Amino acid sequence: MNLNEIPKLRIGDLKASLPIVQGGMGVGISLSGLASAVANQGGIGVIATAGIGMLEPDFATNFSEANKRALRKEIRKAKKMTRGIIGVNVMVALSDFYDIIKIAIEEEADLVLLGAGLPLRNLKILLPDKLKENKTKVIPIVSSARAAKVIFQYWQKNYQHVPDGVVVEGPLAGGHLGFKKEQINNPSFSLEKLLPEIISVIKTYEEHSNKNIPVIAAGGIYTGADIYKYIQLGAQGVQMATRFVATYECDASLKFKENYLKCKKEDLIIIDSPVGLPGRAINNKFLEEVSAGIRKPFKCPWRCLKTCNFENSPYCIALALTNAQQGKLEDGFSFAGANAYRVKKIISVKELINTLVEEYKTASSIFYQMHSKEI
């Protein structure tokens, strides 16, 4: 490989010309528009399934059928717009998790990324025959070496089959986080610390299964220099979400994107989500009122997440995120990564990818020059 050449990302027989996975952003932020644009530029585009049926006419009364119908539509639309790699992000905590996974495989998504829970026995009916038959790759998203070990051990013992890769998500990510509040700013839980620990766990399973299992770094990755850094630390690719929000092709409303452009570093806060996890979001009047104890009355017609304590929640997170996606930020809020305040303008996915590649090459050249002087 040329010194300045950005490496490819291989996941089984899939080969992305760039080691960039666009992170799945639920409730309508990353659908076929963004995913296909990223795939067309050589990255891996990802459709998020959480709340995907929100724009279907019967979502309020029949959310499960609306989600299934919408997911089929979005995968098919993406495949018409690109010949690149299209993945589907699925939260394990979804109450319709099984139905969503089944459709992703039936529609031959290239891969599924599984977060917000451990994908263990709830996959039994689909593994391993369905996945082998349809060639859909499975990649869990984890936040600790322990979680990675639990998943890989369970799969190896019960399915005689291990995941095709793993995403390591650090505490600087946006949205729901797989950490306790006190761990988020603790250096012991940083991505730099987590990555080598998880690489060490995965090496054992690579040797046993005789296949390459790429480890993909995520959470707070913003520039091409960041991509270079994590690949030097042993990752075979990175997952990025926040940076893709301020693109023309992102499926969110213009007001949602402008919320990123306007936010300052101090606006990025950690909230207690009704689903039982901390989350990183952009502070606004809605969240200030929630913090002040003002309830937002609602009836839960969906029970979309198994972990949601909707009976005691001051607001419906699915409704709040749906409102935000549509630009109604007075009735909702935006999830965002720790670097969202660095977003200054809306650009095309193509321009963003070109910028990341140039930044990567510059970081590579600087490292080479410094290393040459030391020698």
C-alpha positions in Angstrom: 0.0 0.0 0.0 1.2 3.5 -0.9 2.3 5.5 2.2 -0.5 8.1 1.7 -3.2 5.6 0.5 -6.1 5.2 2.8 -6.7 1.5 3.5 -9.7 -0.5 2.4 -12.1 -2.2 4.9 -12.7 -5.9 4.4 -15.6 -7.7 6.1 -15.6 -11.2 4.9 -16.1 -11.0 1.1 -17.3 -7.4 1.3 -14.6 -4.8 0.4 -15.2 -1.0 1.0 -12.7 1.2 -0.8 -12.6 3.4 2.3 -12.4 2.3 5.9 -15.4 4.5 6.9 -18.7 3.2 8.2 -21.4 5.9 8.5 -23.0 5.5 11.9 -26.6 4.6 12.1 -28.7 7.5 13.4 -32.2 6.5 14.4 -35.7 8.0 14.0 -35.1 9.2 10.5 -31.7 10.8 10.5 -29.9 8.1 8.4 -32.1 6.5 5.8 -31.6 5.6 2.2 -30.5 9.1 1.2 -27.5 9.4 3.4 -26.6 5.7 3.3 -26.6 5.5 -0.5 -24.5 8.7 -0.8 -21.8 7.3 1.6 -21.8 4.0 -0.2 -21.4 5.8 -3.6 -18.2 7.4 -2.2 -16.7 4.1 -1.2 -17.7 4.0 2.5 -20.4 1.8 4.1 -23.8 3.5 4.3 -26.1 2.6 7.1 -29.8 2.8 7.5 -31.0 3.1 11.1 -34.1 1.2 12.0 -35.2 2.7 15.3 -38.4 4.6 14.6 -38.0 4.1 10.9 -41.7 3.9 10.3 -42.4 7.4 11.7 -43.4 8.9 8.4 -45.8 6.0 7.5 -49.5 7.0 7.9 -50.3 4.2 10.3 -47.2 4.6 12.6 -49.2 5.8 15.6 -51.7 3.0 15.4 -49.6 0.1 14.0 -46.0 0.9 14.6 -44.6 -2.6 14.0 -46.1 -3.0 10.5 -45.1 0.6 9.7 -41.5 -0.1 10.7 -41.3 -3.2 8.6 -42.9 -1.6 5.6 -40.6 1.5 5.9 -37.4 -0.6 6.3 -38.2 -2.6 3.1 -38.8 0.6 1.3 -35.5 2.2 2.5 -33.3 -0.8 1.7 -34.8 -1.1 -1.7 -34.4 2.7 -2.4 -30.8 2.6 -1.2 -30.0 -0.3 -3.5 -31.5 1.5 -6.5 -29.3 4.5 -5.7 -26.0 2.7 -5.2 -24.0 -0.5 -6.0 -22.0 0.2 -2.8 -22.3 -1.5 0.6 -25.5 -0.9 2.5 -25.8 -1.8 6.2 -28.7 -1.7 8.7 -28.4 -0.6 12.3 -30.7 -2.4 14.7 -31.1 -1.8 18.5 -31.2 -5.1 20.3 -33.6 -3.3 22.8 -36.3 -2.8 20.1 -39.5 -4.6 20.9 -39.8 -5.6 17.2 -36.1 -6.6 17.0 -36.8 -10.0 15.5 -39.1 -8.7 12.8 -36.6 -6.0 11.8 -33.6 -8.4 11.6 -35.7 -10.8 9.5 -36.5 -8.1 7.0 -32.9 -6.8 6.8 -31.8 -10.3 5.9 -34.7 -11.0 3.5 -33.9 -7.7 1.7 -30.3 -8.8 1.6 -28.7 -5.9 3.4 -25.0 -6.4 3.2 -24.6 -6.2 6.9 -26.4 -5.6 10.2 -24.9 -3.7 13.1 -26.4 -4.6 16.4 -26.2 -2.1 19.3 -28.0 -1.2 22.6 -27.9 -4.7 24.1 -26.1 -8.0 23.7 -27.2 -10.1 20.7 -27.3 -13.5 22.2 -30.2 -16.0 22.3 -32.6 -13.6 20.6 -30.8 -14.4 17.3 -31.0 -18.2 17.6 -33.8 -18.7 15.0 -31.7 -16.8 12.4 -28.3 -18.3 13.1 -26.3 -19.6 11.4 -28.2 -20.9 8.4 -30.1 -17.8 7.4 -27.0 -15.6 7.6 -24.8 -18.0 5.7 -27.5 -18.5 3.0 -28.1 -14.7 2.5 -24.5 -13.6 3.1 -25.6 -10.8 5.5 -22.7 -10.0 7.8 -23.4 -9.4 11.5 -21.4 -6.8 13.5 -22.2 -6.2 17.2 -21.5 -2.8 18.7 -19.8 -3.0 22.1 -18.4 -0.6 24.7 -16.1 -3.0 26.6 -13.9 -6.0 26.1 -16.1 -8.0 28.5 -19.2 -7.4 26.3 -17.2 -8.5 23.2 -16.0 -11.7 25.0 -19.5 -12.5 26.1 -21.0 -12.2 22.6 -18.2 -14.1 20.8 -18.1 -16.9 23.5 -21.8 -17.3 23.3 -21.9 -17.4 19.5 -19.0 -19.8 19.2 -20.6 -22.2 21.8 -24.2 -22.0 20.6 -24.0 -21.3 16.9 -20.5 -22.5 15.9 -20.3 -19.2 14.1 -18.8 -15.9 15.3 -19.7 -12.3 14.2 -18.0 -11.0 11.1 -16.6 -7.9 12.8 -17.1 -5.7 15.9 -17.6 -1.9 16.4 -16.0 -0.5 19.6 -17.9 2.6 20.6 -16.2 4.9 23.0 -17.9 7.5 25.4 -17.6 10.5 23.0 -20.4 9.1 20.7 -23.8 10.7 20.3 -27.1 9.3 21.3 -27.4 6.4 23.8 -24.1 5.4 25.4 -23.1 2.0 26.7 -21.5 3.5 29.8 -22.4 4.6 33.3 -22.5 8.4 33.8 -19.3 8.3 36.0 -17.4 6.4 33.3 -18.0 8.9 30.4 -15.2 11.3 31.4 -13.0 8.6 33.0 -9.8 8.1 30.9 -9.9 4.4 31.8 -13.0 4.1 29.5 -11.6 6.1 26.6 -11.7 4.7 23.1 -7.9 4.7 23.0 -8.0 2.4 26.1 -10.9 0.2 24.9 -9.6 -0.4 21.4 -6.4 -2.5 22.2 -8.3 -4.5 24.9 -11.0 -5.5 22.4 -8.5 -6.2 19.6 -6.8 -8.6 22.0 -10.1 -10.4 22.7 -10.9 -10.7 19.0 -7.5 -12.1 18.0 -8.3 -15.4 19.8 -11.6 -15.8 17.9 -9.9 -14.9 14.6 -7.4 -17.8 15.1 -10.1 -20.2 16.2 -12.5 -19.4 13.3 -9.7 -18.9 10.8 -11.2 -15.7 9.5 -10.4 -12.0 9.6 -12.7 -10.2 12.1 -12.2 -6.4 11.7 -12.4 -4.2 14.7 -14.0 -0.8 13.9 -13.4 2.2 16.2 -16.3 4.6 16.9 -17.2 7.5 19.2 -15.8 11.0 18.7 -14.0 10.3 15.4 -14.2 13.6 13.4 -11.3 14.1 11.1 -9.1 12.2 8.7 -6.3 12.6 11.2 -8.6 10.7 13.7 -9.1 7.9 11.2 -5.3 7.7 10.7 -4.8 7.6 14.5 -7.2 4.7 15.2 -5.9 2.7 12.3 -2.4 3.1 13.7 -3.8 1.8 17.0 -5.0 -1.4 15.3 -8.5 -0.6 14.1 -9.3 -1.8 10.5 -11.9 0.9 10.1 -13.9 3.7 11.8 -17.5 4.5 12.3 -18.5 8.2 12.1 -22.0 9.7 12.5 -22.0 13.3 13.8 -19.9 14.5 10.8 -22.4 13.2 8.3 -25.4 15.1 9.8 -24.4 18.4 8.2 -24.6 17.0 4.7 -27.1 17.8 2.0 -27.9 14.1 1.7 -28.6 13.5 5.4 -32.3 12.6 5.8 -33.0 15.0 8.7 -34.7 18.3 8.2 -32.7 21.5 7.6 -33.6 22.8 11.0 -32.2 19.6 12.6 -28.9 20.2 10.7 -28.8 23.9 11.6 -29.1 22.9 15.3 -25.7 21.3 14.9 -24.3 24.4 13.2 -25.5 26.7 16.0 -24.5 24.5 19.0 -21.5 25.4 21.2 -19.4 22.9 23.2 -21.2 23.7 26.4 -24.5 22.9 24.8 -23.6 19.2 24.5 -24.9 17.5 27.7 -25.4 14.0 29.1 -29.1 13.2 29.7 -30.9 10.4 31.5 -32.9 8.7 28.7 -36.2 7.0 29.5 -34.7 3.9 28.0 -32.4 3.5 31.0 -29.1 4.7 29.4 -27.3 8.0 29.5 -27.3 9.9 26.2 -25.4 12.8 24.6 -27.7 15.5 23.2 -27.7 19.2 22.3 -29.3 21.1 25.2 -32.4 23.2 24.4 -35.6 24.5 26.1 -37.3 21.1 25.8 -34.5 19.4 27.8 -34.2 22.3 30.2 -37.9 21.9 31.1 -37.5 18.1 31.5 -34.6 18.8 33.8 -36.7 21.2 35.8 -39.3 18.5 36.4 -41.9 19.6 33.8 -43.6 16.5 32.4 -44.6 16.2 28.8 -47.8 14.2 29.0 -48.2 11.3 26.6 -49.8 7.9 26.0 -47.4 5.2 24.8 -49.0 3.6 21.8 -45.9 1.7 20.7 -43.7 0.4 23.6 -41.0 0.5 21.0 -38.1 -0.3 23.3 -38.1 -3.1 25.8 -36.0 -1.1 28.3 -38.2 2.1 28.3 -39.8 2.9 31.6 -42.6 4.8 29.9 -45.0 4.7 32.9 -42.6 6.9 34.9 -41.0 8.8 32.1 -41.5 12.6 31.9 -41.7 12.4 28.1 -41.8 10.0 25.1 -38.3 9.8 23.6 -39.5 8.4 20.3 -41.9 11.3 19.9 -39.3 13.8 20.9 -36.8 12.5 18.4 -39.4 12.3 15.7 -40.3 15.9 16.3 -36.6 16.9 16.1 -36.0 15.0 12.9 -38.9 17.1 11.4 -37.4 20.4 12.7 -39.9 20.8 15.5 -37.2 21.3 18.2 -39.6 23.1 20.6 -41.1 19.6 21.1 -38.0 17.5 21.0 -34.2 17.5 20.9 -31.2 16.3 18.9 -28.8 13.6 19.8 -25.2 14.5 18.9 -21.6 13.4 19.4 -19.1 15.3 21.5 -17.6 17.0 18.5 -20.9 18.4 17.1 -19.9 21.9 18.0 -17.1 21.7 15.4 -19.6 21.5 12.6 -19.6 24.8 10.8 -21.4 24.3 7.4 -23.5 21.9 5.4 -21.7 20.2 2.6 -22.1 17.3 0.3 -21.1 13.8 1.3 -18.6 13.8 -1.6 -16.9 16.9 -0.3 -16.8 15.5 3.2 -15.3 12.2 2.1 -12.7 14.1 0.0 -11.8 16.2 3.0 -11.4 13.2 5.2 -9.2 11.4 2.7 -6.9 14.5 2.4 -6.7 14.9 6.1 -5.8 11.2 6.4 -3.0 11.7 3.8 -1.7 14.7 5.6 -1.6 12.9 9.0 0.2 10.0 7.3 2.8 12.2 5.8 3.5 14.1 9.0 3.9 10.8 10.9 6.3 9.4 8.2 8.4 12.6 8.3 8.6 12.6 12.1 9.5 8.9 12.1 12.2 9.3 9.4 13.9 12.1 11.5 13.9 9.8 14.5 15.6 7.1 12.5 
